[in-house]
Amino acid sequence: MTLQVQHEQPDHKGAFYIEQDGKRVAEMTYVMAGDTNMIIDHTEVSDALRGQGAGAQMVAAAVVYAREKGIKIRPLCPFAKSVFDKTPEYIDVL
């Protein structure tokens, strides 16, 4: 199932997230370290979306964003790190 991942970055912090019925049901937050490093620090998915790949889709959206902006990702969040560990095609943004 493909969910619509949205992105917000009001300042040096940001988030990739999924909303349903006006409520945020999944979120992966990050902080920028300078202009070229994104540190993913937390991922949370509601019980309603568990098992649907929501977390992995948010990581994928972050990878697309990093490639477009020419930045690197440091996945400090254990979930995000596990996705990177299992997805060798993301190595270019690490």
C-alpha positions as CSV (number, residue, x, y, z in Angstrom):
1,M,0.0,0.0,0.0
2,T,1.4,3.4,-1.0
3,L,0.8,6.1,1.5
4,Q,1.2,9.8,0.9
5,V,4.3,11.0,2.7
6,Q,4.5,14.7,3.3
7,H,7.4,16.8,4.3
8,E,7.8,19.9,6.4
9,Q,11.0,21.8,7.3
10,P,10.2,25.1,9.0
11,D,13.8,25.6,10.2
12,H,16.8,23.3,11.0
13,K,14.4,20.6,12.1
14,G,11.9,18.9,10.0
15,A,9.7,15.8,9.5
16,F,8.4,13.4,7.0
17,Y,4.9,12.4,8.0
18,I,1.6,10.7,6.9
19,E,-1.8,12.1,7.7
20,Q,-5.2,10.4,7.7
21,D,-8.4,12.2,8.3
22,G,-6.5,15.3,9.3
23,K,-4.4,13.5,12.0
24,R,-0.7,12.7,11.8
25,V,-0.5,8.9,12.1
26,A,3.1,8.5,11.3
27,E,6.1,10.7,11.6
28,M,9.9,10.6,11.2
29,T,11.7,13.6,12.6
30,Y,15.2,15.0,11.8
31,V,17.5,17.8,12.5
32,M,19.9,19.4,10.1
33,A,23.6,19.5,11.1
34,G,24.9,22.3,9.0
35,D,23.7,22.4,5.4
36,T,24.7,19.0,4.3
37,N,23.8,16.5,7.0
38,M,20.3,15.3,8.0
39,I,20.2,13.4,11.3
40,I,17.1,11.2,11.6
41,D,16.3,11.1,15.3
42,H,12.9,9.5,15.7
43,T,10.3,7.5,13.9
44,E,6.8,6.8,15.1
45,V,3.9,4.9,13.4
46,S,0.5,4.5,14.8
47,D,-0.9,1.1,15.5
48,A,-3.4,1.6,12.6
49,L,-0.5,1.7,10.1
50,R,1.7,-1.0,11.5
51,G,2.8,-3.6,9.0
52,Q,1.9,-1.4,6.0
53,G,5.4,-0.1,5.4
54,A,4.7,3.4,6.5
55,G,8.1,3.8,8.3
56,A,10.0,2.4,5.3
57,Q,8.1,4.8,3.0
58,M,9.1,7.8,5.1
59,V,12.7,6.7,5.0
60,A,12.4,6.3,1.2
61,A,11.0,9.9,1.0
62,A,14.0,11.1,3.0
63,V,16.4,9.4,0.7
64,V,14.8,11.0,-2.4
65,Y,15.0,14.4,-0.6
66,A,18.6,13.9,0.3
67,R,19.5,12.9,-3.2
68,E,17.7,16.0,-4.6
69,K,19.5,18.3,-2.2
70,G,22.9,16.6,-2.3
71,I,22.9,16.0,1.5
72,K,23.9,13.0,3.6
73,I,21.7,11.1,6.2
74,R,22.8,9.9,9.6
75,P,20.2,7.5,10.9
76,L,20.4,7.7,14.7
77,C,16.9,6.4,15.1
78,P,17.1,2.6,15.5
79,F,14.2,2.0,13.1
80,A,15.6,4.2,10.3
81,K,19.1,2.6,10.8
82,S,17.6,-0.8,10.4
83,V,16.0,0.3,7.1
84,F,19.3,1.6,5.8
85,D,21.0,-1.6,6.9
86,K,18.6,-3.7,4.9
87,T,18.6,-1.4,1.8
88,P,22.0,-1.3,0.1
89,E,20.8,1.0,-2.6
90,Y,20.6,3.8,-0.1
91,I,24.3,3.7,0.6
92,D,24.9,6.8,-1.5
93,V,23.2,9.1,1.0
94,L,25.0,7.7,4.1
